[in-house]
Amino acid sequence: MTDIRKPVQRPDSETQDAMRRMIHAHLMDATARGSRAAGCTGMSFVMIGMTIWAGELAELDPRSLSKMLDALSVIYDPAANATQKARAEKRRRAAVDKLFAALDLEMNETQGNA
């Protein structure tokens, strides 16, 4: 198993696009296999997965999760203008950074005796 405690990567746009395509392919495969195994539609499988994912992130930092989801709602709102979406992206990134920090603390082994 790979070590999930990797540094946060900030790749360039081309690398991000390639990663998105690769991750999307894996998610589509997992959705097809998972929905077959669960006997549900792909949409149901994804919605259940998103609920589980949100619950996991809420255990780390519920406020940052809330801020991230709020920002995503603006980013994907067709009525939001470019300025609103740019501000939302900044809020999303800040919330994600806090979630990564919370995960780092959660996975960090206790050391010392202070």
Buried (B, 14 or more C-beta within 10 A) or exposed (E): EEEEEEEEEEEEEEEEEEEEEEEEEEEEEEBEEBBEEEEBEEEEBBEBBEEEEBEEBBEBBEEBBBBBBBBBEBBEEEEBEEEEBEBBBEBBEBBBEBBBBBBEEEEEEEEEEE
